[in-house]
Amino acid sequence: MQTSVLTNWKIHFVVILISVIAELIGIQQIKTGIGVILFLPLLYAFILALFFNENIIPSIGQHLGEHSSATASQWVLIGIMPFIAKFGVGIGPNMDKLIAAGPALLLQEIGNVATALFALPVAVLIFKMGREAIGATHSIAREPNIALVADKFGLKSSEGVGVMGVYVMGTLFGTIFFSIMAALLASWDIFDYRALAMACGVGSGSMMGACSAALSETLPTLKDEIVAFAASSNLLTYATGLFVSAFIALPFTEFFYRILKKLRGSESSAANQELADLTSSNGSEYTEEKEVSFSSIQTVTIP
């Protein structure tokens, strides 16, 4: 991409304008019966940016320039670098607390298997999905997971379609979901703040940022520790997540899919047999009705 495209002043002006509006709105809280829902400026910025996306409103491209969305996505990658560096700096002062967490920080990556345990039965048994469900549910489908599926199955395969679908949905709505759920779960006062902070590190900088920011606003006195645990978890996810997905999550998802597929097949066979029995027992009645209907048509005369 040419430098002149990256320095398009119109895109930078829109980004600054959206950022100022989002910050002026500020952090908003809604108390509900199930907890506190926290809305961050990141959420407002995301919604406002949708109105300047040429893929959603094509006429915007005429004003912001051709391929403005692709240009903005490149700036996201550039802008996320100092953001991640800031989180990395926060790990050092809290190293003793991270070490005290022990194996939990390392083993929490196995939680990826939970996506298959909860989501795969829904995908296969309720939505009747095929092998797309394997790619969609073996992880939260970030870049390393896409590379794994692409290498093993290919992105044009059913598994590739599934992983790319979840990746797109995660890119569009992941930060919104994480920012809302993190504050909601923290307000319940059920989970340890360290567990919630570690859960923020899913291998996505934007999701981790939204999640840790929501937790920090809910538990302001523990802000530094939350950021440290979230950043460490995110870093370990990048380091170990691919191996966990390759050797544990993906094989388990394929194995679980075969079991669910057989279960779905047995349910379909039972339903078909029940229908066949019903048809067999009432077949004579159906035949008589058809014959009566047919004979009545035959006896109609046209004057």
Secondary structure, 3 states (H helix, E strand, C coil): CCHHHHCCHHHHHHHHHHHHHHHHHCCEEEEECCEEEEECHHHHHHHHHHCCCCCCCCCHHHHHCCCHHHHHHHHHHHHHHHHHHHHHHCCHHHHHHHHHCCHHHHHHHHHHHHHHHHHHHHHHHHCCCCCHHHHHHCCCCCHHHHHHHHHHCCCCCHHHHHHHHHHHHHHHHHHHHHHHHHHHHHHHCCCCHHHHHHHHCCCCHHHHHHHHHHHHHHCHHHHHHHHHHHHHHHHHHHHHHHHHHHHHHHHHHHHHHHHHHHHHHHHHHHHHHHHHHHHHHCHHHHHHHHHHHHHHHHCCCCC
